[in-house]
Amino acid sequence: MTAVRPRATDALDERDFHAWLGRTLVGSGRGLLPLGDDAAALRVPRGRVAVVSTDSLVDGTHFLPDSAPAKVGAAAANVSLSDVAAKGARPAALLLAVIVPPGTPRRWVQDLVRGADRAGAAAGAPLVGGDTKPGPVRTVVSTVLGWGRADRLSPRRGARPGDLLVTTGTVGRGGLAARRLRRTRGRSALRRGALVEMLAVHPRVREGPVLAEFAHALMDTSDGVADSTWLLAKASGCRVTVEEDRLPLAPGVAAAARSTSERRAIAFYGGDYELLGTLPAAAESRAREAVRRVGGRLTTIGRVDPGTGAWLEARGRSRPMPPGGWRPFRR
């Protein structure tokens, strides 16, 4: 009797996966060492400093079991790209660490890496290295390296009284996507669309470097405008006021809310990944035009005054900024 050979498993194997990476991710821009070596080597542009950011996405917290792996990979790259852009740096390289339970399909990890590499390369930061490890929960850790100028890093603590508060893009996109996801249980087509929206991060890599030329302070709104305003005010030791009627709400936010509190909950939920900054009033028009030239949109939404705390101004009255923003450790 002829023995029947077992079918080859499609589960991830580290050495086979590394060999696949070496065959698949080729081309210029991946550093001076071969992909899959112990480390990556990059040339530092003259007169620049390294700006580095790391983020992680965890199954069940930042994405769901049925999220498309390519979308998860792209989101992992984009959240770190957003942080580097918020310091006015130009992205240069992406590293990715993938932690998955034993038996995870090889195809899932391959699609994840392809999605991350495409997102990184589109921003000028192709994948240059990383790691794979077994673990109890699928987790993706992304690190982006960028080049910035030491005199234009725009820290959170840089806001000054007299500055204007500005934001790129719109407010509430992330909150609207989260709301749609909560309401699509059992409806597969709508659920898939909501999952895609939740992971659709668009880092402002073009706007960041030009806005940093004018901004005293700059950060991204991954945790929402409300939370970011509190962080900015605390770091800078100033009073930061958001004028609610000037917020550029994302399409659909106003229609989805049945009350002011519901609209604020959506608008301040987080996941927008826009840039929030402060700049001198004299630079407002030049900054807006510079952002427009790279394809972005800049809106003035408030001001910085002497004092402390974050405030929301509506109908001529100011109140402390209501709590909002993503809290990963809050149940």
KANOR-V776834 format. One record per helix or strand of 2 or more residues. SS is the DSSP state (h for helix, s for strand). FROM is the first residue (numbers start at 1). LEN is the number of residues. Records with the same first field share a line. If there is no record, write none. Layout:
SS = FROM-LEN  FROM-LEN
//
This chain:
h = 14-11  69-17  106-17  150-3  156-3  173-10  188-11  205-7  225-12  244-3  253-4  260-8  281-13
s = 49-11  90-11  127-8  139-10  163-6  215-6  239-5  275-6  298-8  310-5  317-4
//
